[in-house]
Every structure is written in C-alpha cells, then in structure tokens.
Amino acid sequence: MNSFTVSVGNMVNIIIISAGLGICTMIILLLISGSRLRREVTRYFILFFGTITLYVGSHLARQLMEGQPGNGIQVAINAVTFLEFVASGFMAWLFSQLTLYIANPDRHQKLFSRLFTGALIFHIILMIVNLIKPLCFYFDSGNIYHRAPGYILSNLAHLFMLLIDTGLMLRWKDRFRRQTRIAFWIYIIAPVIAIVIQVFIRDVQFIILVTIGAAVYMSGVIMQDLVMKYEQQRTDATRIGTELSLATNIQTSMLPHIFPAFPMRSEFDIYASMDPAKEVGGDFYDYFLIDDDHLGMVIADVSGKGVPAALFMMASKIILQSVAIMGYSPAEVLKRTNDSICSNNEAEMFVTVWLGILELPTGKLTMANAGHEYPTIRQPGGEFELFNDKHGFVIGGMEGMSYKEQEIQMQPGSKLFVYTDGVAEATNSENEMYGTERMINALNIAPDASPEQILKNVRADVDSFVKEAEQFDDLTMLCIEYKGRR
C-alpha cells in the first residue's frame, strides 16, 4: 500500500487554495442570490469567479495527486493540469474584456476584442498540443510535475493580453476612476511580484493567494463603482421622468381639452385629440373664436420629436393664435407667422400647418395650407373625401414666403376632418403604412356620427391595423360639424 504524505509546503498551499475556493464560492453565491448589478454584469462576475474557482480547484487537485503512482493518476493529473492552464487563459481573457468595457476605446472596440479572443484561442490550441507533445509541461513516470523547455509559450497569451490591457489603461485613463485604476494595476502587478517571490520560495503558491486577493479587491471596486453608477442613472431617470411628466401636463394644458368646447354656441360641434409618440410631442391643434362670427382652426406638425419639438410647438402655437386673433386672413396669418419664426430659428426647425377660418353665420370656410396633409370634407348626405387644396412652403423653412387661400361653402351638416401625418403613416409590424385610403374608409364607417365618435372610429381602426407595433409618430386629429345658425 502506498503511503500518502503531505509536506508542510503542500499543507500551506492546500489551506491557501481551500480558503480561496471558499471565498470564490461565497462571492458566486452572493451574486446568484441577488445583487444591484445589471444582469449581464452579474453574469460576467459569476463567470469570472467561476473561472478562478476552476483554476484554483484544478491546481488543488494537481497538488493532491502529484507524486502518486499509477497510470490512472497520470491521466487524471494531466487532465486537471490542462484545465488549470486553460482556466488561467480564460481569466486573462475575462480581465481583458473588463478592461476593454471600461476603457471603451471608441471605434477600436471590435479590434481589441478580436485580438484578445485570438490570444485565447492560441493558448487553448497550445494546451491541446501539449497533451500530445509536451511543450510547456509534463509529468514523469512518478507523476511529478516538470516544466518543459517551451514553458514560456504558456505565458505568451497572458503577456500579450496584459500588455494590451496596460496600453488601454494608459491611453484611456480618464475613463477609469482613480480607485478603479489602482485596483486594475494591483491585479496586473501583484501576480508578477508573486512570481518573483516564488522563485526564491517555491513550496508556497503565492501566485494563488495573490491572484484571488487581487481579483476580489478589483471586483469589489468595480462592483461598487457600477452600483453607484446605476444608482445615479436611476436617480437621473426618475428626475427626467418627473420632468417629462410635468412637461406632458404643461403641453396638454396648452391645448384645448374641455369638451364641449363652446357649449353656448349652437352653430358648430368640434372635437380634437393628440396622442404623442413620446412623453411630449410636436403635433398640436387649436381652435378659438376670433370674434363672435369667426372660428379659427389649426392643426400642425413640428419637425422632430420629444422635448425640442414640444418647445417649438408651443412657440408656434402662440404666434399663430396671436396673429390670427388680429383679424388677418389665413394666408396672411401664415405669412406673418413664418416671418416671425424665421427671424429667430437657430434650431432650423419647421412646422407644417393647416389653418382655416370659418364664418359662422354663412358657413364659408377660408383655408390656407403650409405643407400639411390634405383636409377631408363631407357635405350633408355624402361621404368624406380628400380636398386637394393648394400647398405652400412649410413654416420656418424660408423667410418671405407667401401662401394661397381657398374657400369652400359648408352647409348645415357638413363636416371637416384634419389630421397629421402620424395617422396616414401609422405602420404595422410588416412595415405597411395605414394610408389615407384606409383613413377615408374609417371616416365613412359612420359619417353621420358626432365629431367625437368619428375620431374614435378612426383611432380604433388605426389601432386595429398597427396592433402591437410601436407608435413612431404623434397622432393628432380634429373634426368639426357645421350646424348653422338656428
């Protein structure tokens, strides 16, 4: 029977390695049980410490089997040593990926990632070759570990990756916090110092102790840094959400939203809606009494989306209404509004506008169009049809533009429906647009319905068409029924 003896040096190594395995296992369990890190970051650190555990565990297995005779032991000890060397390569690769993630070297990201992966593949192939022809290490007949003449080859991939890591940290050092830089340098330099010490004290595996200690310290710093970053992002997101909610309320309050709009006026019934694609939108509608006999109506679409479009929308709405109330014709209102916006339009945004002024005693509708969608008209007893009015240039596009007017006679029971391009250009999951033909069909589902119901019919038809597809543009509609004076 073979006696199993353990030297003092091996006993120290076993204690060090066992403690390291315990630390890595504890960290993995803590990560699995839940952390405040993002899922992909948690997976990374689980893989990182799992690889360290494999590296340390295989080293412990080699330590325990080394010197034990038998062919079965020889096969097993070669296998665990292969795993130990491959795991060390994965550790270097994972550390390099973390360095690359934090340095984020702009357009060179893919290049460095391919270099790291190429070095890892070289290392794995080298270890496979070593199983056939010992280049880096071998075990003698007594299963004692020996370094082969080509042992330096087993460190080439690690050295290559560490050199690139060092370059990344020096070139993009501003992207690392000071404490993070210190942690990374410790992880790089400490093993080198341990290797130098181990030249003089061979019995104790300082490299294992230092690798685990440096990995734990570096990972702790990175995790703390990321948690602080995520907390700040969450705080910022909450603040932005609150501000956007407030902006939505402000924008909504600026649009007429109380219906019936003019309960004391029996000459017309009007209804409008605006559903932004984002928290705030660039579309807007408006209607207002210019005087006792004239009703102004506006529907418009600002270029762009989000907060900038919403700010431009509010400015445009105020200018349009202010000019219209002064009693100008629709064409003159658009001209003066365009000149006013162009005089101070550093953002170079523009807005398409349809403007109509309805003479309430007679039903005469005068309209002007600045690059907006065609309106739809329905005369009593008929169906909704597109009205091809004359388009002018968009508001805010060029100073000094003029606009043309057109008139149409509305009879009691006539209806007008105007909209923004978000209706016709609503898109389903097959990337097919809703289109004006479907919109006209939806309008004619119940052409005698009230303006409110007509808008609901169109919106329901749009929703049925797009289904689960995301809304990419604001949906804004306005409908008026002229009833005449009684």
C-alpha positions as CSV (number, residue, x, y, z in Angstrom):
1,M,0.0,0.0,0.0
2,N,1.3,3.4,-0.9
3,S,1.6,6.0,1.9
4,F,0.1,9.4,1.4
5,T,2.2,12.1,2.8
6,V,1.8,15.9,2.7
7,S,4.7,18.3,3.2
8,V,4.5,21.4,5.2
9,G,4.6,23.5,2.0
10,N,1.8,21.4,0.4
11,M,-0.2,21.8,3.6
12,V,0.1,25.6,3.4
13,N,-0.8,25.5,-0.2
14,I,-3.9,23.4,0.5
15,I,-5.0,25.8,3.2
16,I,-4.5,28.8,0.9
17,I,-6.3,27.1,-2.0
18,S,-9.1,25.9,0.1
19,A,-9.6,29.4,1.6
20,G,-9.6,30.8,-2.0
21,L,-12.2,28.3,-3.1
22,G,-14.4,29.2,-0.2
23,I,-14.1,32.9,-0.9
24,C,-14.9,32.5,-4.6
25,T,-17.8,30.2,-3.9
26,M,-19.2,32.7,-1.4
27,I,-18.9,35.5,-3.9
28,I,-20.7,33.4,-6.6
29,L,-23.5,32.5,-4.2
30,L,-23.9,36.2,-3.3
31,L,-24.1,37.1,-7.0
32,I,-26.6,34.4,-7.7
33,S,-28.8,35.2,-4.7
34,G,-29.2,38.8,-6.0
35,S,-27.2,41.9,-6.5
36,R,-27.9,45.5,-7.5
37,L,-25.9,45.0,-10.7
38,R,-27.4,44.6,-14.1
39,R,-28.0,41.1,-15.3
40,E,-25.2,41.0,-17.8
41,V,-22.7,42.4,-15.3
42,T,-23.8,39.8,-12.7
43,R,-23.3,37.0,-15.3
44,Y,-19.8,38.4,-16.1
45,F,-18.6,38.3,-12.5
46,I,-20.2,34.9,-11.9
47,L,-18.2,33.6,-14.9
48,F,-15.1,35.4,-13.7
49,F,-15.1,33.9,-10.2
50,G,-16.3,30.6,-11.6
51,T,-13.2,30.5,-13.8
52,I,-11.0,31.4,-10.8
53,T,-12.6,28.6,-8.9
54,L,-11.9,26.2,-11.7
55,Y,-8.3,27.4,-11.9
56,V,-7.7,27.1,-8.1
57,G,-9.6,23.9,-7.8
58,S,-7.7,22.2,-10.6
59,H,-4.5,23.4,-9.1
60,L,-5.5,21.9,-5.7
61,A,-6.3,18.6,-7.5
62,R,-2.9,18.6,-9.1
63,Q,-1.3,19.4,-5.8
64,L,-3.0,16.4,-4.1
65,M,-2.3,13.9,-6.9
66,E,1.2,14.9,-7.7
67,G,3.7,12.2,-6.8
68,Q,1.1,9.5,-6.6
69,P,1.9,6.5,-8.8
70,G,-0.4,4.8,-11.3
71,N,-1.5,5.2,-14.9
72,G,-5.0,6.3,-13.8
73,I,-3.4,9.1,-11.7
74,Q,-1.3,10.1,-14.7
75,V,-4.3,10.6,-16.9
76,A,-6.2,12.5,-14.2
77,I,-3.3,14.7,-13.3
78,N,-2.7,15.6,-16.9
79,A,-6.4,16.4,-17.3
80,V,-6.6,18.7,-14.3
81,T,-3.4,20.5,-15.2
82,F,-4.8,21.1,-18.7
83,L,-7.9,22.6,-17.1
84,E,-5.7,24.7,-14.8
85,F,-3.7,26.2,-17.7
86,V,-6.9,26.8,-19.9
87,A,-8.7,28.4,-16.9
88,S,-5.7,30.8,-16.4
89,G,-6.1,31.8,-20.1
90,F,-9.8,32.5,-19.6
91,M,-9.0,34.5,-16.5
92,A,-6.7,36.8,-18.5
93,W,-9.3,37.0,-21.3
94,L,-12.1,37.9,-18.9
95,F,-10.0,40.6,-17.3
96,S,-9.1,42.0,-20.7
97,Q,-12.8,42.2,-21.6
98,L,-13.5,44.1,-18.4
99,T,-10.6,46.5,-19.2
100,L,-12.0,47.0,-22.7
101,Y,-15.5,47.5,-21.4
102,I,-14.4,50.3,-19.0
103,A,-11.9,51.9,-21.4
104,N,-14.4,51.8,-24.3
105,P,-11.9,52.9,-26.9
106,D,-14.5,54.1,-29.4
107,R,-14.2,52.6,-32.9
108,H,-11.3,50.3,-31.8
109,Q,-13.5,48.2,-29.6
110,K,-14.0,45.3,-32.0
111,L,-10.3,45.2,-33.0
112,F,-9.1,44.8,-29.4
113,S,-11.8,42.3,-28.7
114,R,-10.7,40.2,-31.7
115,L,-7.0,40.4,-30.5
116,F,-8.0,39.2,-27.0
117,T,-10.0,36.3,-28.5
118,G,-7.2,35.4,-30.9
119,A,-4.8,35.2,-28.0
120,L,-7.1,33.0,-26.0
121,I,-7.6,30.6,-29.0
122,F,-3.8,30.4,-29.4
123,H,-3.5,29.5,-25.7
124,I,-6.1,26.8,-25.9
125,I,-4.6,25.2,-29.0
126,L,-1.2,25.3,-27.4
127,M,-2.6,23.4,-24.4
128,I,-4.2,20.8,-26.6
129,V,-0.9,20.3,-28.5
130,N,0.8,19.9,-25.1
131,L,-1.3,16.9,-24.3
132,I,0.1,15.2,-27.4
133,K,3.7,16.5,-27.4
134,P,4.9,18.2,-24.1
135,L,5.9,21.7,-25.0
136,C,5.1,23.6,-21.8
137,F,4.9,21.0,-19.0
138,Y,5.0,17.2,-18.5
139,F,4.8,14.6,-15.7
140,D,7.5,11.9,-15.3
141,S,6.8,8.3,-14.5
142,G,6.4,9.1,-10.9
143,N,3.7,11.7,-11.8
144,I,5.9,14.6,-10.7
145,Y,5.3,17.9,-12.5
146,H,8.1,19.4,-14.6
147,R,8.3,22.4,-16.8
148,A,9.2,21.7,-20.4
149,P,11.7,23.8,-22.4
150,G,8.8,25.6,-24.1
151,Y,7.2,26.6,-20.8
152,I,7.4,30.3,-21.7
153,L,4.9,29.6,-24.5
154,S,2.2,29.0,-21.9
155,N,2.6,32.6,-20.8
156,L,2.7,34.3,-24.2
157,A,-1.1,34.8,-24.5
158,H,-1.3,36.2,-20.9
159,L,1.6,38.5,-21.5
160,F,0.1,39.7,-24.8
161,M,-3.3,40.5,-23.3
162,L,-1.8,42.2,-20.2
163,L,0.3,44.4,-22.4
164,I,-2.8,45.5,-24.4
165,D,-4.6,46.0,-21.0
166,T,-1.8,48.2,-19.8
167,G,-2.0,50.2,-23.1
168,L,-5.7,50.6,-22.8
169,M,-5.4,51.8,-19.2
170,L,-2.7,54.3,-20.1
171,R,-4.4,55.6,-23.3
172,W,-7.9,55.9,-21.9
173,K,-7.1,56.5,-18.3
174,D,-9.6,59.3,-18.0
175,R,-12.4,56.8,-18.3
176,F,-11.2,54.9,-15.2
177,R,-11.9,56.3,-11.7
178,R,-8.7,56.7,-9.6
179,Q,-9.7,53.9,-7.3
180,T,-10.6,51.7,-10.3
181,R,-7.2,52.4,-11.9
182,I,-5.4,51.4,-8.6
183,A,-7.4,48.1,-8.4
184,F,-6.6,47.3,-12.0
185,W,-2.9,47.9,-11.5
186,I,-2.9,45.8,-8.4
187,Y,-4.4,42.9,-10.4
188,I,-1.8,43.3,-13.1
189,I,1.3,43.9,-11.0
190,A,0.7,41.7,-7.9
191,P,0.9,38.4,-9.7
192,V,4.2,39.5,-11.2
193,I,5.6,40.2,-7.8
194,A,4.3,36.9,-6.5
195,I,6.0,35.1,-9.3
196,V,9.3,36.8,-8.4
197,I,8.9,35.8,-4.7
198,Q,8.1,32.2,-5.7
199,V,11.4,31.9,-7.5
200,F,13.0,32.0,-4.0
201,I,10.2,30.3,-2.1
202,R,9.0,27.5,-4.3
203,D,7.0,25.5,-1.8
204,V,4.2,28.0,-1.2
205,Q,1.9,29.0,-4.1
206,F,1.9,32.8,-3.5
207,I,0.5,33.2,-7.0
208,I,-2.7,31.6,-6.0
209,L,-3.1,33.7,-2.9
210,V,-2.3,37.0,-4.7
211,T,-4.5,36.2,-7.7
212,I,-7.5,35.6,-5.5
213,G,-6.8,38.6,-3.3
214,A,-6.3,40.9,-6.2
215,A,-9.3,39.6,-8.1
216,V,-11.6,40.1,-5.0
217,Y,-10.3,43.6,-4.4
218,M,-10.6,44.6,-8.1
219,S,-14.0,43.1,-8.5
220,G,-15.2,44.7,-5.3
221,V,-14.1,48.2,-6.5
222,I,-15.7,47.6,-9.9
223,M,-19.0,46.4,-8.4
224,Q,-19.1,49.3,-6.1
225,D,-18.4,51.7,-8.9
226,L,-21.1,50.1,-11.1
227,V,-23.7,50.1,-8.3
228,M,-23.0,53.8,-7.7
229,K,-23.3,54.5,-11.4
230,Y,-26.6,52.6,-11.7
231,E,-28.0,54.3,-8.7
232,Q,-27.1,57.7,-10.2
233,Q,-28.7,56.6,-13.5
234,R,-31.8,55.5,-11.6
235,T,-32.0,58.8,-9.8
236,D,-31.5,60.7,-13.1
237,A,-34.1,58.6,-14.8
238,T,-36.6,59.3,-12.0
239,R,-35.9,63.0,-12.2
240,I,-36.2,63.0,-16.0
241,G,-39.4,61.0,-15.8
242,T,-40.8,63.5,-13.3
243,E,-39.8,66.5,-15.6
244,L,-41.3,64.8,-18.7
245,S,-44.5,64.1,-16.8
246,L,-44.6,67.8,-15.9
247,A,-43.8,68.8,-19.5
248,T,-46.6,66.5,-20.7
249,N,-49.1,68.1,-18.3
250,I,-48.0,71.6,-19.4
251,Q,-48.3,70.7,-23.1
252,T,-51.7,69.1,-22.6
253,S,-52.9,72.1,-20.7
254,M,-51.9,74.4,-23.6
255,L,-54.2,72.5,-26.0
256,P,-57.9,73.0,-25.8
257,H,-59.1,69.9,-24.0
258,I,-62.5,70.7,-22.5
259,F,-65.5,69.4,-24.4
260,P,-68.0,70.5,-25.5
261,A,-65.7,73.4,-26.4
262,F,-68.2,76.2,-26.7
263,P,-71.5,74.9,-25.1
264,M,-73.2,78.3,-25.6
265,R,-72.6,78.2,-29.4
266,S,-75.0,76.0,-31.4
267,E,-73.5,76.8,-34.8
268,F,-70.9,74.0,-34.7
269,D,-69.6,71.0,-32.8
270,I,-65.9,70.5,-32.6
271,Y,-63.7,67.8,-31.1
272,A,-59.9,67.1,-31.3
273,S,-57.3,64.8,-29.8
274,M,-53.5,64.5,-29.7
275,D,-51.6,61.3,-28.7
276,P,-47.9,61.8,-28.7
277,A,-45.4,59.0,-29.7
278,K,-43.2,60.1,-26.7
279,E,-44.0,61.7,-23.4
280,V,-44.3,65.0,-25.2
281,G,-45.0,65.6,-28.9
282,G,-44.5,68.0,-31.8
283,D,-48.1,67.9,-33.1
284,F,-50.7,70.4,-32.0
285,Y,-54.2,71.5,-32.7
286,D,-56.0,74.7,-31.7
287,Y,-59.4,76.3,-32.2
288,F,-60.5,79.7,-30.9
289,L,-63.2,82.4,-31.5
290,I,-61.6,85.3,-33.4
291,D,-64.8,87.2,-32.8
292,D,-68.5,86.4,-32.4
293,D,-68.7,85.4,-36.1
294,H,-65.4,83.7,-36.9
295,L,-63.9,80.5,-35.6
296,G,-60.2,79.8,-36.2
297,M,-58.9,76.2,-36.5
298,V,-55.3,75.0,-36.7
299,I,-53.6,71.6,-36.9
300,A,-49.8,71.4,-37.2
301,D,-46.9,69.1,-37.1
302,V,-43.4,70.2,-36.0
303,S,-40.3,68.5,-37.4
304,G,-38.6,66.2,-34.9
305,K,-39.8,64.6,-31.7
306,G,-39.6,64.9,-28.0
307,V,-38.8,68.0,-25.9
308,P,-37.3,70.2,-28.7
309,A,-40.3,69.6,-30.9
310,A,-42.7,70.3,-27.9
311,L,-40.9,73.6,-27.2
312,F,-41.1,74.7,-30.8
313,M,-44.7,73.6,-31.0
314,M,-45.7,75.8,-28.0
315,A,-43.9,78.8,-29.6
316,S,-45.6,78.2,-33.0
317,K,-49.0,77.8,-31.4
318,I,-48.8,81.0,-29.5
319,I,-47.6,83.0,-32.6
320,L,-50.3,81.5,-34.8
321,Q,-53.1,82.3,-32.5
322,S,-51.8,85.8,-31.7
323,V,-51.6,86.7,-35.4
324,A,-55.0,85.1,-36.2
325,I,-56.8,86.9,-33.5
326,M,-55.7,90.2,-35.0
327,G,-58.2,89.5,-37.9
328,Y,-55.8,88.7,-40.7
329,S,-56.8,86.2,-43.5
330,P,-55.5,82.6,-43.3
331,A,-52.8,83.3,-45.9
332,E,-51.6,86.5,-44.2
333,V,-51.6,84.7,-40.8
334,L,-49.3,82.0,-42.2
335,K,-47.0,84.6,-43.9
336,R,-46.6,86.7,-40.8
337,T,-46.1,83.6,-38.6
338,N,-43.5,82.3,-41.0
339,D,-41.6,85.6,-41.0
340,S,-41.7,85.8,-37.2
341,I,-40.4,82.2,-36.7
342,C,-37.7,82.5,-39.4
343,S,-36.3,85.7,-37.8
344,N,-35.1,83.7,-34.8
345,N,-34.9,80.0,-35.8
346,E,-31.4,78.9,-34.8
347,A,-32.5,75.3,-34.4
348,E,-33.6,75.3,-38.1
349,M,-36.8,73.5,-37.2
350,F,-40.0,73.9,-39.2
351,V,-43.7,73.2,-38.8
352,T,-46.4,72.2,-41.3
353,V,-49.7,74.0,-40.7
354,W,-53.3,73.8,-41.9
355,L,-55.3,76.9,-40.9
356,G,-59.0,77.5,-41.5
357,I,-61.3,80.4,-40.6
358,L,-65.0,79.5,-40.5
359,E,-67.5,82.3,-40.9
360,L,-70.2,81.1,-38.6
361,P,-73.3,83.0,-39.9
362,T,-72.7,81.8,-43.6
363,G,-70.7,78.6,-43.3
364,K,-67.9,80.0,-45.6
365,L,-64.6,78.3,-44.8
366,T,-61.4,80.0,-45.9
367,M,-58.3,77.9,-45.6
368,A,-54.5,78.0,-46.2
369,N,-52.0,75.2,-46.2
370,A,-48.3,75.3,-45.3
371,G,-47.1,71.9,-46.4
372,H,-49.6,70.0,-44.3
373,E,-51.8,67.0,-45.1
374,Y,-54.9,67.4,-47.3
375,P,-58.1,68.0,-45.3
376,T,-61.2,65.8,-45.8
377,I,-64.6,67.3,-46.3
378,R,-68.1,65.7,-46.1
379,Q,-71.1,67.5,-47.4
380,P,-74.6,66.7,-46.0
381,G,-75.8,63.2,-47.1
382,G,-72.4,62.5,-48.7
383,E,-69.2,60.8,-47.7
384,F,-65.8,62.1,-46.6
385,E,-63.5,62.9,-49.5
386,L,-60.0,64.4,-49.7
387,F,-59.9,68.1,-50.6
388,N,-56.8,68.8,-52.7
389,D,-56.1,72.4,-51.5
390,K,-53.0,74.4,-52.6
391,H,-49.9,73.8,-50.6
392,G,-47.4,76.5,-49.6
393,F,-44.0,76.1,-48.1
394,V,-43.6,74.9,-44.5
395,I,-43.5,77.5,-41.7
396,G,-40.0,78.3,-40.5
397,G,-38.3,77.0,-43.7
398,M,-37.6,80.2,-45.5
399,E,-38.4,83.9,-44.8
400,G,-40.6,85.9,-47.2
401,M,-42.9,83.1,-48.3
402,S,-46.4,83.8,-49.4
403,Y,-49.4,81.5,-49.2
404,K,-52.6,81.0,-51.2
405,E,-56.2,80.7,-49.9
406,Q,-59.1,78.6,-50.9
407,E,-62.8,78.8,-49.9
408,I,-65.4,76.2,-49.5
409,Q,-69.0,76.5,-48.6
410,M,-70.2,74.4,-45.7
411,Q,-73.8,73.6,-45.3
412,P,-75.6,72.6,-42.1
413,G,-74.5,69.0,-41.6
414,S,-71.1,69.5,-43.4
415,K,-68.1,68.1,-41.6
416,L,-64.4,68.8,-41.9
417,F,-61.7,66.4,-40.7
418,V,-58.0,67.4,-40.5
419,Y,-55.1,65.3,-39.2
420,T,-51.3,65.0,-39.0
421,D,-49.2,62.5,-41.0
422,G,-49.0,60.2,-37.9
423,V,-52.4,58.9,-38.9
424,A,-51.7,58.1,-42.5
425,E,-48.2,56.9,-41.8
426,A,-49.0,54.6,-38.8
427,T,-47.1,51.4,-39.5
428,N,-47.8,47.8,-38.6
429,S,-45.3,45.0,-37.8
430,E,-45.0,44.2,-41.5
431,N,-43.8,47.8,-42.1
432,E,-47.0,48.5,-44.1
433,M,-48.5,52.1,-43.7
434,Y,-52.1,52.7,-42.8
435,G,-52.5,55.2,-45.6
436,T,-55.2,57.8,-46.4
437,E,-57.4,55.3,-48.2
438,R,-58.0,53.3,-45.0
439,M,-58.5,56.6,-43.1
440,I,-61.2,57.7,-45.5
441,N,-62.9,54.3,-45.2
442,A,-62.8,54.6,-41.4
443,L,-64.3,58.1,-41.6
444,N,-67.1,56.7,-43.7
445,I,-68.0,53.9,-41.2
446,A,-70.4,56.3,-39.6
447,P,-70.2,59.7,-41.4
448,D,-73.3,61.0,-39.6
449,A,-71.8,60.4,-36.2
450,S,-70.6,63.2,-33.9
451,P,-67.1,64.6,-34.4
452,E,-66.0,62.9,-31.1
453,Q,-67.3,59.5,-32.4
454,I,-65.7,60.0,-35.8
455,L,-62.3,60.5,-34.1
456,K,-62.8,57.4,-32.0
457,N,-63.7,55.4,-35.1
458,V,-60.5,56.4,-36.9
459,R,-58.3,55.8,-33.8
460,A,-59.9,52.3,-33.3
461,D,-59.2,51.5,-37.0
462,V,-55.6,52.7,-36.8
463,D,-55.1,50.6,-33.6
464,S,-56.6,47.5,-35.3
465,F,-54.2,48.0,-38.2
466,V,-51.0,48.5,-36.3
467,K,-51.8,46.1,-33.5
468,E,-48.7,45.6,-31.3
469,A,-46.4,47.7,-33.4
470,E,-44.8,50.7,-31.7
471,Q,-46.2,54.1,-32.3
472,F,-43.5,56.1,-34.1
473,D,-45.3,59.4,-34.7
474,D,-47.8,61.6,-32.9
475,L,-51.4,61.0,-33.8
476,T,-53.4,64.3,-33.9
477,M,-56.9,64.8,-35.4
478,L,-59.6,67.4,-35.4
479,C,-63.2,67.2,-36.7
480,I,-65.9,69.9,-36.8
481,E,-69.5,69.7,-37.8
482,Y,-71.1,72.9,-39.1
483,K,-74.7,73.2,-38.0
484,G,-75.6,76.8,-39.0
485,R,-77.4,79.3,-37.0
486,R,-80.9,78.4,-35.9
